[in-house]
Amino acid sequence: MKDLNRANAGYKESLPLKVIQYGEGNFLRAFVDYIIDKLNKEADFNAGVAVVQPLANGLINMLNEQDGLYNLFLRGIKNGQETEEIHTISCVQEGINPYEDYDKYLALATEEELQFLISNTTEAGISFDEKDTLEGKPHNSFPAKVTALLYKRFNHFEGASDMGLTIIPCELINHNADTLKNIILQYADLWELGDAFKSWVETSNSFHNTLVDRIVPGYPKDDVETYQSQLKFKDNLIVSAETFLLWVIEGDDKLKAKIPFDKIDENVLIVKDMQPYRTRKVRILNGAHTTMVPFSILYGNETVKETVDNDFTGKFVRDTVFKEINPTLDLSEEELNAFAKAVFDRFRNPFIKHQLSSIALNTVSKFKVRVLPSLLAFEKEYNRLPERLTFALACLIRFYKGTWNGKNLPVQDDAAVIVEFEAAWNKGDYNSISKRILSNMTYWDQDLTQISDLESRIAQALELIEEHGIEAAYKKFTA
């Protein structure tokens, strides 16, 4: 196999640098760079990407050795059919390691055609470090690096209003752009950069909160030879991902005019308020995951795919989503059902083996955030308990007993949580177990025994599960 090279691979040799991307990991290469590459090829976006390594250790050297080229394998289910696509991504123009060449990094600020700043530095990346200084080479925190670059750009172009950047962070925290902006302004104060710079940051740059969603397993090390055999050149940066993609960006018509997302067939939404979409993802995708884990493990399944493929457990999870979660959400029924359908396609993806035990970590806190709001909203809206979500909560409580049919269950949580559940189960009285767990304010931020009939119904479900097993217990519980 020949070495990677833009010229002999037949790709356009250079593109104007329009995007600075903080992060060279699997997710950004399988998500943002994929979208930019598609915009270039299908919508004449003509945007080159300069990738900045946010940490001292990373893949920039390897990316540069491959001239910025790599292959993306998309594998999954679309409209019920297995599909596989291979894309050679060619939008990356250069990789920069500011820990080795800080001046080259800072010089990016002087690029006249630069328009966008995109990042994914993990949830911990958008943070303030008071030890950072303007002269830091490089700075410890990602926001400090951005502040220094923006200040350089501000000075180089003498505060020109049309030289600000469109800033689109992709870190998985709520209000990610707002948080980044606030920290940049903190550094402006700490470093005494002046009111004119602060005003330029706020008026000449735009900050856009985002929600991103795509499962990216990354480099397929266990089966790399199979992947490599389908390529024309040796690639050490192969990345695999599911076919599903969702990118929700808060913005307006100005942002739509800057990036022609409407000219490519991808699930990129520019909206005034992304919170309904964030709620949709948390309640449907994450909520379905958390709902199924104790229930499905106790039934005997090991993976997400097994769960949704099984006649009993699959119907339970689908009905939970379509009949008890979706009706509590504010988006249109058509939009919610389309998203839920895509979620179940993702759950059935034969190329991703998602172990239930691997998503069992901290199930109590996940249930509080992802599932409990749906249960409470349903009860309030319809003046009755949702049977499936209530049964799922009982399964969670039974799961935390720690053993089932003589075998240990994959309970993973803080020691104090596990000890409390063990103490509750040592009572041996289903009513007292239900009362003790539901009234624990530490778990739920409220006393759930105050929800009409919930305490008695959980106690009933616990007894049925213990006596009859999951499937028979559920049938009797809903009879």
C-alpha positions in Angstrom: 0.0 0.0 0.0 1.3 3.4 -0.9 2.0 6.2 1.6 -0.6 8.9 2.1 0.1 12.0 0.0 -2.4 14.7 -1.1 -0.9 14.8 -4.6 -0.8 11.1 -5.4 -4.1 10.5 -3.7 -5.7 12.9 -6.1 -7.0 15.4 -3.5 -7.0 19.2 -3.7 -3.7 20.2 -2.4 -4.7 23.2 -0.4 -7.7 25.0 1.0 -7.8 28.5 2.7 -7.7 28.2 6.5 -11.2 29.1 7.6 -11.5 26.9 10.7 -9.4 26.4 13.9 -10.2 23.2 15.5 -9.1 22.5 19.1 -8.9 18.7 19.4 -7.6 16.0 17.1 -9.4 13.0 18.7 -11.7 10.5 17.2 -14.9 12.4 17.8 -14.1 15.6 16.0 -12.5 13.8 13.1 -15.6 11.6 12.8 -18.1 14.4 13.3 -17.0 18.0 12.6 -14.3 17.3 10.0 -16.7 14.9 8.3 -19.3 17.7 8.0 -16.7 20.3 6.8 -15.4 17.8 4.3 -18.9 17.2 3.0 -19.6 20.9 2.8 -16.4 21.3 0.8 -17.3 18.6 -1.6 -21.1 19.2 -2.0 -21.6 22.9 -1.2 -18.4 24.5 -2.3 -17.6 25.6 1.3 -13.9 25.8 0.5 -12.8 25.6 4.1 -9.5 24.3 5.3 -9.0 23.2 9.0 -6.0 23.9 11.2 -6.1 21.4 14.0 -4.7 22.4 17.4 -3.6 19.8 19.9 -5.2 20.9 23.2 -3.0 18.7 25.5 0.7 18.0 25.6 0.2 14.4 24.4 -1.8 13.8 21.2 -2.0 12.7 17.6 -0.9 15.8 15.8 2.4 14.4 14.7 0.7 11.3 13.2 -1.9 13.5 11.5 0.8 15.6 9.9 2.7 12.5 8.8 -0.5 11.5 6.9 -0.8 15.0 5.4 -4.0 15.5 7.3 -5.7 12.6 5.4 -7.5 9.7 7.1 -10.5 7.4 6.5 -13.8 7.4 8.2 -15.9 4.2 8.3 -19.6 4.8 9.0 -21.4 1.6 10.0 -24.9 1.1 11.3 -28.6 0.9 10.5 -30.5 3.3 8.3 -34.2 2.9 7.8 -33.9 -0.7 9.1 -31.1 -1.7 6.8 -27.4 -2.3 7.6 -25.2 0.2 5.8 -21.5 0.9 5.6 -19.8 3.9 4.0 -16.1 4.9 3.7 -15.1 8.5 3.5 -11.6 9.9 2.9 -11.5 13.1 4.9 -9.3 15.8 3.2 -10.2 19.1 4.8 -7.5 19.1 7.5 -4.6 21.3 6.2 -2.2 21.2 9.1 -1.9 20.1 12.7 -0.2 22.4 15.3 1.1 21.4 18.7 1.3 24.6 20.8 3.4 22.8 23.3 6.2 22.4 20.7 5.6 25.5 18.5 3.5 28.1 20.3 4.4 30.9 17.9 3.0 28.9 15.0 -0.2 28.4 17.0 -0.5 32.1 17.8 0.2 33.0 14.1 -3.2 31.4 13.2 -4.7 34.6 14.6 -3.4 36.6 11.7 -5.0 34.4 9.0 -7.3 36.8 7.1 -9.8 34.2 5.9 -10.2 32.6 9.3 -13.9 32.6 10.3 -14.6 29.7 12.7 -13.4 28.2 15.9 -14.6 24.8 16.9 -13.6 22.6 19.8 -14.1 19.4 21.8 -11.7 19.3 24.7 -13.9 17.0 26.9 -16.3 18.2 29.5 -13.4 19.3 31.8 -11.8 21.4 29.0 -13.9 24.5 29.4 -12.5 25.6 32.8 -10.7 28.6 34.3 -7.2 28.3 35.7 -6.1 31.4 37.6 -2.5 30.4 37.2 -2.6 31.0 33.4 -0.9 34.2 32.2 -1.1 35.9 28.8 2.6 35.1 28.2 2.0 31.4 28.9 3.6 29.2 26.2 1.3 27.4 26.1 -1.5 28.0 28.6 -2.8 25.3 30.8 -6.5 25.7 30.0 -8.2 25.7 26.6 -10.1 28.9 27.3 -6.8 30.7 28.1 -5.4 29.5 24.7 -8.5 30.9 23.0 -8.3 34.2 24.8 -4.6 34.7 23.8 -5.4 33.9 20.2 -8.4 36.3 20.1 -6.3 39.0 21.7 -3.6 38.5 19.1 -6.2 38.8 16.4 -7.8 41.9 18.0 -4.4 43.6 18.0 -3.3 42.4 14.6 -6.4 43.6 12.8 -6.7 46.7 15.0 -10.0 45.7 16.5 -11.8 45.3 13.1 -15.3 44.3 13.7 -15.4 41.9 10.6 -12.4 40.0 11.9 -14.2 38.3 14.8 -14.8 34.6 14.8 -17.9 32.3 14.9 -17.2 30.1 17.9 -18.9 26.7 18.1 -17.7 24.5 21.0 -18.8 20.9 21.0 -18.0 19.9 24.6 -20.7 17.9 26.3 -21.8 20.4 28.8 -25.0 22.5 28.8 -24.5 26.1 27.6 -21.0 25.2 26.4 -20.5 28.4 24.4 -21.9 30.7 27.1 -19.6 29.1 29.6 -16.6 29.5 27.3 -17.4 33.1 26.6 -17.7 33.9 30.3 -14.3 32.4 31.0 -12.7 34.3 28.1 -14.0 37.5 29.7 -12.6 36.4 33.1 -9.2 36.0 31.5 -9.6 39.5 29.9 -10.1 40.9 33.4 -7.3 38.8 35.0 -4.8 39.8 32.3 -6.1 43.4 32.1 -6.6 43.3 28.4 -8.9 46.4 28.4 -12.5 47.2 27.8 -12.0 47.6 24.0 -11.0 44.0 23.7 -13.8 42.8 25.9 -16.3 44.8 23.8 -14.8 43.3 20.6 -15.2 39.7 22.1 -18.8 40.4 22.8 -19.9 42.3 19.7 -17.6 41.1 16.9 -17.5 37.4 17.8 -20.5 35.1 18.0 -20.8 32.2 20.5 -23.1 29.3 19.7 -24.3 26.7 22.2 -24.4 23.2 20.7 -25.6 19.6 21.2 -23.7 16.9 19.5 -24.6 13.2 19.2 -22.7 10.4 17.4 -21.3 7.2 18.8 -17.6 7.0 17.8 -15.9 3.8 18.8 -12.7 5.2 17.2 -9.7 3.2 15.9 -10.8 -0.4 15.2 -7.8 -2.0 16.7 -9.4 -5.4 17.1 -10.2 -5.6 13.4 -7.9 -3.1 11.8 -6.7 -5.4 9.0 -10.2 -5.9 7.7 -10.7 -2.1 7.6 -7.2 -1.5 6.1 -7.8 -4.1 3.3 -10.6 -1.9 1.9 -8.3 1.1 1.5 -5.8 2.2 -1.2 -3.2 3.4 1.3 -1.9 2.6 4.8 -3.9 4.6 7.3 -2.9 4.8 11.0 -5.7 7.1 11.8 -8.7 5.1 10.7 -11.8 6.1 12.7 -15.1 4.2 12.9 -18.4 5.7 13.9 -22.1 5.0 13.6 -24.1 6.4 10.7 -26.4 8.5 13.0 -25.4 12.2 13.5 -27.1 15.1 15.2 -25.7 18.6 15.5 -28.0 21.2 17.1 -26.5 24.7 17.1 -28.1 27.8 18.6 -28.0 30.5 15.9 -29.9 32.6 13.5 -30.1 33.5 9.8 -26.6 35.0 10.0 -25.1 31.7 11.0 -27.2 29.9 8.3 -25.7 32.3 5.7 -22.1 31.6 6.9 -22.4 27.8 6.7 -24.5 26.1 4.0 -25.7 23.2 6.1 -28.9 23.2 4.1 -27.0 22.1 1.0 -25.9 18.8 2.5 -28.1 15.9 3.6 -27.1 15.7 7.3 -29.0 16.2 10.5 -27.6 19.6 11.4 -30.2 22.0 12.9 -29.7 25.7 13.6 -32.3 26.8 16.2 -33.0 29.7 18.5 -33.2 27.4 21.6 -31.5 24.0 21.8 -32.8 23.1 25.2 -35.9 21.2 23.8 -33.5 19.1 21.7 -31.2 18.5 24.6 -34.1 17.4 26.7 -35.3 15.1 23.9 -31.9 13.4 23.7 -31.5 13.1 27.5 -35.1 11.8 28.0 -35.3 9.5 24.9 -31.8 8.2 24.1 -30.2 8.4 27.6 -33.5 7.7 29.3 -34.1 4.6 27.3 -30.6 3.4 28.1 -31.0 3.9 31.8 -34.5 2.5 31.9 -33.4 -0.7 30.2 -30.3 -1.5 32.1 -31.5 -3.0 35.4 -34.7 -4.4 33.8 -32.9 -6.1 31.0 -30.0 -7.4 33.0 -32.4 -9.0 35.5 -34.2 -10.5 32.5 -31.0 -12.1 31.3 -29.8 -9.9 28.4 -26.2 -8.7 28.1 -26.3 -6.1 25.4 -28.4 -3.2 24.2 -29.0 -4.9 20.9 -30.2 -8.1 22.6 -32.6 -6.0 24.6 -34.3 -4.3 21.7 -34.3 -7.5 19.5 -36.0 -9.6 22.2 -39.8 -9.7 21.8 -40.5 -9.0 25.5 -37.8 -6.6 26.5 -37.8 -4.8 23.1 -41.5 -4.1 23.3 -41.1 -2.9 26.9 -38.5 -0.3 26.0 -40.2 0.8 22.8 -43.5 1.3 24.6 -41.8 3.1 27.4 -40.4 5.6 24.9 -43.4 6.0 22.6 -46.1 5.8 25.2 -44.6 7.2 28.4 -41.6 9.4 27.5 -42.5 11.1 24.2 -46.0 12.3 25.4 -44.2 14.4 28.1 -42.0 16.3 25.7 -42.7 19.7 24.1 -41.6 19.0 20.5 -44.0 17.8 17.8 -45.1 14.2 17.8 -43.7 13.7 14.3 -40.3 15.1 15.4 -40.2 13.0 18.6 -41.2 9.8 16.9 -38.6 10.3 14.1 -35.9 10.8 16.7 -37.0 7.8 18.7 -37.1 5.6 15.6 -33.5 6.7 14.8 -32.5 5.8 18.4 -33.8 2.3 18.0 -31.9 1.9 14.8 -28.8 2.9 16.7 -29.6 0.4 19.5 -29.8 -2.4 16.9 -26.5 -1.5 15.3 -24.8 -4.8 14.7 -21.4 -3.1 14.5 -21.4 -1.8 18.0 -21.6 -4.3 20.9 -22.8 -2.2 23.8 -22.7 -4.1 27.0 -25.4 -3.3 29.5 -22.9 -3.7 32.3 -20.8 -0.9 30.8 -23.6 1.6 31.1 -24.7 0.5 34.6 -22.4 2.9 36.3 -24.2 5.3 38.7 -27.6 4.2 37.6 -29.3 6.0 40.5 -28.0 9.4 39.6 -28.6 8.7 35.9 -32.2 7.7 36.7 -32.8 11.0 38.6 -31.6 13.1 35.6 -32.7 11.0 32.6 -35.9 9.1 33.7 -37.5 10.5 36.8 -38.5 13.8 35.1 -40.5 11.7 32.5 -42.2 9.7 35.3 -43.1 12.8 37.2 -44.3 14.7 34.1 -46.5 11.8 33.0 -48.0 11.5 36.5 -48.7 15.2 36.5 -50.1 15.3 33.0 -52.3 12.2 33.2 -53.0 11.9 36.9 -51.7 8.4 37.0 -48.4 6.6 37.2 -46.7 5.4 34.0 -46.7 1.6 34.4 -43.4 0.9 32.6 -41.4 3.7 34.1 -42.7 2.7 37.5 -41.8 -0.9 36.9 -38.3 0.2 35.7 -37.8 2.1 39.0 -38.7 -1.1 40.9 -36.2 -3.0 38.8 -33.5 -0.5 39.6 -34.2 -1.0 43.3 -34.1 -4.7 42.9 -30.9 -4.5 40.8 -29.1 -2.7 43.7 -29.7 -5.6 46.0 -26.6 -6.8 44.2 -27.4 -10.5 43.5 -29.9 -12.3 41.3 -30.4 -16.1 41.1 -27.2 -16.6 43.1 -25.0 -14.4 40.8 -23.5 -11.0 41.4 -25.0 -8.2 39.5 -22.7 -5.4 37.9 -23.8 -2.7 40.3 -21.3 0.2 40.0 -21.9 3.2 42.2 -20.5 5.1 45.2 -19.8 3.0 48.2 -22.3 4.9 50.3 -25.1 4.3 47.8 -24.4 0.6 47.6 -24.3 0.4 51.4 -27.6 2.2 51.8 -29.4 -0.2 49.3 -27.9 -3.2 51.1 -29.2 -1.8 54.4 -32.7 -1.3 52.9 -32.8 -4.9 51.5 -31.7 -6.3 54.8 -35.1 -5.2 56.2 -36.7 -7.9 54.1 -40.0 -5.9 54.0 -41.0 -4.6 50.6 -43.0 -1.8 52.0 -40.1 -0.5 54.1 -37.6 -1.0 51.3 -39.8 1.1 49.0 -40.4 3.8 51.6 -36.7 4.0 52.6 -35.4 4.3 49.0 -38.1 6.6 47.7 -37.8 9.0 50.6 -34.0 9.4 50.3 -33.6 13.1 49.3 -30.0 12.5 48.4 -31.0 10.3 45.5 -33.9 12.1 44.1 -33.8 15.7 45.4 -37.3 15.2 46.7 -39.4 12.7 48.7 -40.9 10.4 46.1 -43.3 8.9 48.7 -45.3 12.0 48.3 -46.2 10.9 44.7 -49.6 9.3 44.9 -49.5 5.5 44.9 -45.8 5.3 44.0 -44.6 3.9 47.3 -47.2 1.1 47.3 -46.8 0.3 43.6 -43.0 0.0 43.9 -43.5 -2.4 46.9 -45.9 -4.4 44.9 -43.5 -4.6 41.9 -40.6 -5.6 44.1 -42.6 -8.5 45.6 -43.7 -9.7 42.2 -40.2 -9.5 40.7 -38.8 -11.5 43.6 -41.5 -14.2 43.3 -42.0 -14.5 39.6 -39.0 -13.0 37.7 -39.1 -10.0 35.4 -41.4 -11.1 32.6 -44.2 -12.7 34.7 -43.9 -10.0 37.3 -44.4 -7.3 34.7 -47.5 -9.0 33.3 -49.0 -9.4 36.7 -48.0 -5.8 37.6 -49.9 -4.4 34.6 -52.8 -6.9 34.7 
